[in-house]
Every structure is written in C-alpha cells, then in structure tokens.
Amino acid sequence: MAASCVEWGRTEAEMSDDQATKTMTPSEFAAAMREVAKGGDYNGGDIEAAHQEADKLLCAMLRNLGYGEGVDAFENMDRWYS
C-alpha cells in the first residue's frame, strides 16, 4: 500500500500490502491514514485518489485481522467517487 509505505519512506513497489500492514502498530496506522487524509500533499491535490488509497489501507488492515470475506464483499461493490 502506498499509504502505509509513506511512513517508512518506501514506495509501493518496495513493500507489499501484507508486509506494510502486518508490521504497523495502531499508532503507525493512524499516522499513515493521516498522511493519506492530507490528500493534496500526498496525491498532488487529487482528493479522489487519496480516498482510494485510504480504502486500500483499510482493506489491507481488515484482511490481516481476518476479515477478508467482508473485504471481498466491499471490493466487489460498485464505487462512486465524485
């Protein structure tokens, strides 16, 4: 996840979703989410992209906690970002 990788100065290619989220403490997760929430700074002003990154971060964390089936249902939903 690019969002979680920001905290460690790594790119998305350098760290897999599982590696990024399994090693995150609650404080690190909060910091990563705050970084994504900045939107403009993280995604060059693209708030929609920031929200999509937040979705990815949340889904990865939920999967690692064992909620994969619910995440699958969420990911199969139609999405609408305005």
The first five atom37 places (N, CA, C, CB, O) and aatype in JSON, in Angstrom:
{
  "aatype": [12, 0, 0, 15, 4, 19, 6, 17, 7, 1, 16, 6, 0, 6, 12, 15, 3, 3, 5, 0, 16, 11, 16, 12, 16, 14, 15, 6, 13, 0, 0, 0, 12, 1, 6, 19, 0, 11, 7, 7, 3, 18, 2, 7, 7, 3, 9, 6, 0, 0, 8, 5, 6, 0, 3, 11, 10, 10, 4, 0, 12, 10, 1, 2, 10, 7, 18, 7, 6, 7, 19, 3, 0, 13, 6, 2, 12, 3, 1, 17, 18, 15],
  "atom_mask": [
    [1, 1, 1, 1, 1],
    [1, 1, 1, 1, 1],
    [1, 1, 1, 1, 1],
    [1, 1, 1, 1, 1],
    [1, 1, 1, 1, 1],
    [1, 1, 1, 1, 1],
    [1, 1, 1, 1, 1],
    [1, 1, 1, 1, 1],
    [1, 1, 1, 0, 1],
    [1, 1, 1, 1, 1],
    [1, 1, 1, 1, 1],
    [1, 1, 1, 1, 1],
    [1, 1, 1, 1, 1],
    [1, 1, 1, 1, 1],
    [1, 1, 1, 1, 1],
    [1, 1, 1, 1, 1],
    [1, 1, 1, 1, 1],
    [1, 1, 1, 1, 1],
    [1, 1, 1, 1, 1],
    [1, 1, 1, 1, 1],
    [1, 1, 1, 1, 1],
    [1, 1, 1, 1, 1],
    [1, 1, 1, 1, 1],
    [1, 1, 1, 1, 1],
    [1, 1, 1, 1, 1],
    [1, 1, 1, 1, 1],
    [1, 1, 1, 1, 1],
    [1, 1, 1, 1, 1],
    [1, 1, 1, 1, 1],
    [1, 1, 1, 1, 1],
    [1, 1, 1, 1, 1],
    [1, 1, 1, 1, 1],
    [1, 1, 1, 1, 1],
    [1, 1, 1, 1, 1],
    [1, 1, 1, 1, 1],
    [1, 1, 1, 1, 1],
    [1, 1, 1, 1, 1],
    [1, 1, 1, 1, 1],
    [1, 1, 1, 0, 1],
    [1, 1, 1, 0, 1],
    [1, 1, 1, 1, 1],
    [1, 1, 1, 1, 1],
    [1, 1, 1, 1, 1],
    [1, 1, 1, 0, 1],
    [1, 1, 1, 0, 1],
    [1, 1, 1, 1, 1],
    [1, 1, 1, 1, 1],
    [1, 1, 1, 1, 1],
    [1, 1, 1, 1, 1],
    [1, 1, 1, 1, 1],
    [1, 1, 1, 1, 1],
    [1, 1, 1, 1, 1],
    [1, 1, 1, 1, 1],
    [1, 1, 1, 1, 1],
    [1, 1, 1, 1, 1],
    [1, 1, 1, 1, 1],
    [1, 1, 1, 1, 1],
    [1, 1, 1, 1, 1],
    [1, 1, 1, 1, 1],
    [1, 1, 1, 1, 1],
    [1, 1, 1, 1, 1],
    [1, 1, 1, 1, 1],
    [1, 1, 1, 1, 1],
    [1, 1, 1, 1, 1],
    [1, 1, 1, 1, 1],
    [1, 1, 1, 0, 1],
    [1, 1, 1, 1, 1],
    [1, 1, 1, 0, 1],
    [1, 1, 1, 1, 1],
    [1, 1, 1, 0, 1],
    [1, 1, 1, 1, 1],
    [1, 1, 1, 1, 1],
    [1, 1, 1, 1, 1],
    [1, 1, 1, 1, 1],
    [1, 1, 1, 1, 1],
    [1, 1, 1, 1, 1],
    [1, 1, 1, 1, 1],
    [1, 1, 1, 1, 1],
    [1, 1, 1, 1, 1],
    [1, 1, 1, 1, 1],
    [1, 1, 1, 1, 1],
    [1, 1, 1, 1, 1]
  ],
  "atom_positions": [
    [[0.82, -1.17, 0.0], [0.0, 0.0, 0.0], [0.86, 1.24, 0.0], [-0.93, 0.0, 1.17], [1.75, 1.39, 0.84]],
    [[0.61, 2.08, -0.9], [1.38, 3.32, -0.94], [1.16, 4.12, 0.32], [1.0, 4.15, -2.16], [2.1, 4.74, 0.83]],
    [[-0.05, 4.13, 0.84], [-0.34, 4.94, 2.01], [0.51, 4.54, 3.2], [-1.79, 4.83, 2.37], [1.1, 5.4, 3.86]],
    [[0.57, 3.28, 3.48], [1.33, 2.84, 4.64], [2.83, 2.93, 4.41], [0.95, 1.43, 4.99], [3.59, 3.07, 5.37]],
    [[3.25, 2.85, 3.18], [4.67, 2.91, 2.86], [5.24, 4.29, 3.09], [4.9, 2.5, 1.43], [6.45, 4.44, 3.31]],
    [[4.4, 5.3, 3.05], [4.86, 6.68, 3.23], [5.58, 6.83, 4.56], [3.68, 7.66, 3.15], [6.58, 7.54, 4.66]],
    [[5.07, 6.18, 5.58], [5.65, 6.32, 6.9], [7.1, 5.88, 6.96], [4.86, 5.54, 7.89], [7.89, 6.41, 7.75]],
    [[7.46, 4.92, 6.15], [8.82, 4.4, 6.17], [9.64, 4.87, 4.98], [8.8, 2.9, 6.21], [10.76, 4.39, 4.77]],
    [[9.11, 5.79, 4.21], [9.83, 6.31, 3.06], [10.02, 5.29, 1.96], [0.0, 0.0, 0.0], [10.97, 5.4, 1.19]],
    [[9.14, 4.31, 1.86], [9.22, 3.29, 0.83], [8.16, 3.51, -0.21], [9.08, 1.89, 1.44], [7.11, 4.1, 0.07]],
    [[8.42, 3.05, -1.4], [7.42, 3.14, -2.46], [6.53, 1.9, -2.4], [8.1, 3.26, -3.86], [6.84, 0.93, -1.71]],
    [[5.44, 1.96, -3.11], [4.51, 0.82, -3.15], [5.21, -0.43, -3.66], [3.3, 1.14, -4.03], [4.94, -1.53, -3.18]],
    [[6.09, -0.28, -4.63], [6.79, -1.42, -5.21], [7.75, -2.06, -4.22], [7.54, -1.0, -6.46], [8.06, -3.25, -4.34]],
    [[8.23, -1.3, -3.25], [9.22, -1.81, -2.3], [8.59, -2.58, -1.14], [10.04, -0.66, -1.75], [9.29, -3.29, -0.42]],
    [[7.3, -2.44, -0.95], [6.65, -3.09, 0.19], [5.28, -3.59, -0.21], [6.54, -2.13, 1.38], [4.46, -2.82, -0.71]],
    [[5.01, -4.87, 0.01], [3.7, -5.42, -0.33], [2.66, -4.96, 0.67], [3.75, -6.96, -0.39], [2.99, -4.5, 1.76]],
    [[1.39, -5.09, 0.3], [0.3, -4.71, 1.2], [0.4, -5.44, 2.52], [-1.05, -5.0, 0.56], [0.28, -4.82, 3.58]],
    [[0.62, -6.75, 2.48], [0.7, -7.53, 3.7], [1.87, -7.11, 4.57], [0.8, -9.0, 3.36], [1.71, -6.95, 5.78]],
    [[3.04, -6.93, 3.98], [4.2, -6.52, 4.75], [3.95, -5.17, 5.41], [5.44, -6.45, 3.87], [4.28, -4.98, 6.58]],
    [[3.38, -4.26, 4.66], [3.16, -2.91, 5.17], [2.21, -2.91, 6.36], [2.61, -2.02, 4.07], [2.49, -2.27, 7.37]],
    [[1.1, -3.63, 6.24], [0.09, -3.54, 7.28], [0.36, -4.49, 8.45], [-1.25, -3.83, 6.7], [-0.03, -4.18, 9.58]],
    [[0.99, -5.62, 8.22], [1.27, -6.54, 9.33], [2.28, -5.95, 10.31], [1.78, -7.87, 8.8], [2.27, -6.3, 11.49]],
    [[3.13, -5.08, 9.83], [4.15, -4.52, 10.69], [3.73, -3.19, 11.31], [5.42, -4.33, 9.92], [4.51, -2.59, 12.05]],
    [[2.53, -2.73, 11.04], [2.07, -1.45, 11.56], [1.47, -1.58, 12.95], [1.07, -0.83, 10.62], [0.66, -2.48, 13.2]],
    [[1.87, -0.7, 13.82], [1.21, -0.58, 15.12], [-0.03, 0.3, 14.94], [2.19, 0.02, 16.21], [-0.16, 0.95, 13.9]],
    [[-0.92, 0.33, 15.91], [-2.07, 1.24, 15.8], [-1.64, 2.7, 15.58], [-2.93, 1.14, 17.05], [-2.29, 3.42, 14.82]],
    [[-0.58, 3.11, 16.22], [-0.1, 4.49, 16.04], [0.42, 4.72, 14.63], [1.01, 4.81, 17.05], [0.18, 5.77, 14.04]],
    [[1.12, 3.73, 14.08], [1.63, 3.85, 12.72], [0.49, 3.86, 11.7], [2.59, 2.7, 12.42], [0.53, 4.59, 10.71]],
    [[-0.53, 3.03, 11.97], [-1.7, 3.01, 11.09], [-2.37, 4.38, 11.09], [-2.7, 1.92, 11.53], [-2.72, 4.9, 10.04]],
    [[-2.55, 4.95, 12.27], [-3.17, 6.28, 12.38], [-2.34, 7.32, 11.64], [-3.34, 6.68, 13.87], [-2.89, 8.17, 10.94]],
    [[-1.04, 7.26, 11.79], [-0.16, 8.22, 11.11], [-0.25, 8.04, 9.59], [1.3, 8.05, 11.58], [-0.29, 9.03, 8.86]],
    [[-0.29, 6.8, 9.13], [-0.39, 6.53, 7.7], [-1.72, 7.06, 7.15], [-0.25, 5.02, 7.41], [-1.77, 7.64, 6.07]],
    [[-2.79, 6.84, 7.9], [-4.1, 7.31, 7.46], [-4.15, 8.84, 7.46], [-5.21, 6.74, 8.36], [-4.75, 9.44, 6.57]],
    [[-3.53, 9.47, 8.45], [-3.48, 10.94, 8.46], [-2.71, 11.46, 7.24], [-2.82, 11.46, 9.77], [-3.07, 12.48, 6.65]],
    [[-1.66, 10.76, 6.87], [-0.87, 11.16, 5.7], [-1.72, 11.08, 4.44], [0.38, 10.26, 5.55], [-1.68, 11.99, 3.6]],
    [[-2.48, 10.02, 4.3], [-3.37, 9.88, 3.15], [-4.46, 10.94, 3.19], [-3.99, 8.46, 3.11], [-4.84, 11.49, 2.16]],
    [[-4.96, 11.23, 4.39], [-6.05, 12.2, 4.54], [-5.64, 13.61, 4.12], [-6.52, 12.22, 5.97], [-6.5, 14.44, 3.81]],
    [[-4.35, 13.89, 4.12], [-3.89, 15.21, 3.67], [-4.27, 15.43, 2.22], [-2.37, 15.34, 3.84], [-4.43, 16.57, 1.77]],
    [[-4.42, 14.34, 1.49], [-4.89, 14.41, 0.11], [-3.98, 15.18, -0.82], [0.0, 0.0, 0.0], [-3.23, 14.59, -1.59]],
    [[-4.04, 16.48, -0.74], [-3.29, 17.33, -1.65], [-1.79, 17.08, -1.6], [0.0, 0.0, 0.0], [-1.15, 16.97, -2.65]],
    [[-1.23, 16.98, -0.42], [0.2, 16.78, -0.29], [0.61, 15.39, -0.79], [0.64, 16.97, 1.16], [1.63, 15.25, -1.46]],
    [[-0.16, 14.39, -0.46], [0.2, 13.01, -0.78], [-0.06, 12.66, -2.23], [-0.54, 12.07, 0.12], [0.73, 11.96, -2.86]],
    [[-1.18, 13.15, -2.76], [-1.6, 12.75, -4.1], [-1.62, 13.9, -5.1], [-2.97, 12.12, -4.03], [-2.38, 13.86, -6.07]],
    [[-0.83, 14.89, -4.87], [-0.77, 16.0, -5.81], [-2.09, 16.73, -5.98], [0.0, 0.0, 0.0], [-2.39, 17.22, -7.07]],
    [[-2.88, 16.81, -4.93], [-4.15, 17.52, -4.98], [-5.33, 16.66, -5.39], [0.0, 0.0, 0.0], [-6.44, 17.18, -5.51]],
    [[-5.14, 15.38, -5.61], [-6.21, 14.5, -6.06], [-6.89, 13.86, -4.85], [-5.66, 13.42, -7.02], [-6.44, 12.83, -4.35]],
    [[-7.97, 14.48, -4.39], [-8.69, 14.0, -3.21], [-9.31, 12.64, -3.46], [-9.77, 15.01, -2.79], [-9.36, 11.8, -2.56]],
    [[-9.8, 12.41, -4.68], [-10.37, 11.11, -5.02], [-9.33, 10.0, -4.88], [-10.95, 11.12, -6.45], [-9.62, 8.93, -4.34]],
    [[-8.13, 10.26, -5.36], [-7.06, 9.26, -5.26], [-6.7, 9.02, -3.8], [-5.8, 9.72, -6.04], [-6.41, 7.89, -3.41]],
    [[-6.72, 10.07, -2.99], [-6.43, 9.92, -1.56], [-7.47, 9.01, -0.9], [-6.41, 11.3, -0.86], [-7.13, 8.16, -0.08]],
    [[-8.74, 9.18, -1.27], [-9.79, 8.34, -0.7], [-9.62, 6.89, -1.13], [-11.18, 8.85, -1.11], [-9.85, 5.98, -0.34]],
    [[-9.22, 6.68, -2.36], [-8.98, 5.32, -2.83], [-7.81, 4.68, -2.08], [-8.71, 5.32, -4.34], [-7.85, 3.49, -1.78]],
    [[-6.78, 5.45, -1.79], [-5.65, 4.94, -1.01], [-6.08, 4.59, 0.41], [-4.5, 5.96, -0.99], [-5.63, 3.59, 0.97]],
    [[-6.96, 5.42, 0.99], [-7.48, 5.13, 2.33], [-8.27, 3.83, 2.31], [-8.37, 6.3, 2.83], [-8.15, 3.02, 3.24]],
    [[-9.08, 3.62, 1.27], [-9.82, 2.36, 1.13], [-8.86, 1.17, 1.11], [-10.68, 2.37, -0.14], [-9.08, 0.17, 1.78]],
    [[-7.79, 1.3, 0.32], [-6.81, 0.21, 0.21], [-6.16, -0.08, 1.56], [-5.73, 0.56, -0.83], [-5.99, -1.24, 1.94]],
    [[-5.82, 0.96, 2.28], [-5.18, 0.78, 3.58], [-6.12, 0.09, 4.56], [-4.72, 2.15, 4.15], [-5.73, -0.84, 5.26]],
    [[-7.36, 0.55, 4.61], [-8.35, -0.08, 5.49], [-8.59, -1.53, 5.13], [-9.66, 0.69, 5.45], [-8.66, -2.39, 6.01]],
    [[-8.73, -1.81, 3.85], [-8.97, -3.19, 3.41], [-7.8, -4.1, 3.76], [-9.22, -3.23, 1.9], [-8.01, -5.23, 4.21]],
    [[-6.59, -3.63, 3.56], [-5.42, -4.44, 3.9], [-5.37, -4.73, 5.39], [-4.13, -3.73, 3.45], [-5.08, -5.86, 5.8]],
    [[-5.66, -3.73, 6.2], [-5.65, -3.94, 7.65], [-6.74, -4.94, 8.06], [-5.86, -2.59, 8.4], [-6.48, -5.83, 8.87]],
    [[-7.93, -4.8, 7.5], [-9.01, -5.73, 7.83], [-8.69, -7.15, 7.38], [-10.32, -5.26, 7.18], [-8.98, -8.1, 8.11]],
    [[-8.11, -7.3, 6.21], [-7.7, -8.64, 5.75], [-6.72, -9.27, 6.74], [-7.07, -8.56, 4.34], [-6.85, -10.44, 7.08]],
    [[-5.75, -8.49, 7.19], [-4.75, -9.01, 8.11], [-5.33, -9.35, 9.47], [-3.62, -8.01, 8.27], [-4.73, -10.1, 10.24]],
    [[-6.49, -8.8, 9.78], [-7.17, -9.12, 11.03], [-8.16, -10.27, 10.87], [-7.9, -7.88, 11.55], [-8.81, -10.68, 11.83]],
    [[-8.26, -10.8, 9.64], [-9.11, -11.96, 9.41], [-10.48, -11.66, 8.83], [0.0, 0.0, 0.0], [-11.34, -12.54, 8.8]],
    [[-10.7, -10.43, 8.38], [-12.0, -10.04, 7.85], [-12.02, -10.05, 6.32], [-12.37, -8.67, 8.36], [-12.71, -9.23, 5.71]],
    [[-11.29, -10.96, 5.71], [-11.16, -11.0, 4.26], [-12.46, -11.18, 3.52], [0.0, 0.0, 0.0], [-12.65, -10.57, 2.47]],
    [[-13.36, -12.0, 4.03], [-14.62, -12.24, 3.34], [-15.45, -10.95, 3.25], [-15.43, -13.34, 4.07], [-16.05, -10.68, 2.21]],
    [[-15.48, -10.19, 4.31], [-16.19, -8.9, 4.28], [-15.51, -7.91, 3.36], [0.0, 0.0, 0.0], [-16.18, -7.14, 2.67]],
    [[-14.18, -7.93, 3.33], [-13.43, -7.05, 2.43], [-13.72, -7.43, 0.98], [-11.91, -7.14, 2.71], [-13.87, -6.55, 0.13]],
    [[-13.81, -8.74, 0.7], [-14.14, -9.17, -0.65], [-15.49, -8.59, -1.08], [-14.17, -10.71, -0.73], [-15.63, -8.12, -2.21]],
    [[-16.48, -8.63, -0.18], [-17.8, -8.08, -0.49], [-17.7, -6.59, -0.77], [-18.78, -8.35, 0.66], [-18.32, -6.09, -1.71]],
    [[-16.94, -5.87, 0.05], [-16.75, -4.44, -0.17], [-16.08, -4.16, -1.5], [-15.92, -3.84, 0.96], [-16.51, -3.28, -2.25]],
    [[-15.04, -4.9, -1.8], [-14.29, -4.67, -3.04], [-15.11, -5.01, -4.28], [-13.01, -5.48, -3.03], [-14.81, -4.51, -5.36]],
    [[-16.12, -5.85, -4.14], [-16.97, -6.2, -5.29], [-18.12, -5.22, -5.49], [-17.52, -7.59, -5.11], [-18.87, -5.35, -6.46]],
    [[-18.26, -4.24, -4.6], [-19.29, -3.23, -4.74], [-18.9, -2.23, -5.82], [-19.54, -2.52, -3.4], [-17.72, -1.98, -6.05]],
    [[-19.92, -1.66, -6.47], [-19.65, -0.53, -7.35], [-19.21, 0.63, -6.48], [-20.9, -0.16, -8.21], [-19.72, 0.83, -5.38]],
    [[-18.25, 1.41, -6.99], [-17.77, 2.57, -6.24], [-18.13, 3.84, -6.99], [-16.24, 2.48, -6.01], [-18.19, 3.87, -8.22]],
    [[-18.35, 4.86, -6.22], [-18.63, 6.15, -6.81], [-17.87, 7.2, -6.02], [-20.15, 6.45, -6.85], [-18.12, 7.41, -4.83]],
    [[-16.98, 7.83, -6.67], [-16.25, 8.96, -6.09], [-16.59, 10.17, -6.94], [-14.68, 8.69, -6.04], [-16.48, 10.12, -8.16]],
    [[-17.0, 11.24, -6.3], [-17.36, 12.42, -7.08], [-16.2, 13.37, -7.24], [-18.51, 13.15, -6.44], [-16.34, 14.41, -7.88]]
  ]
}
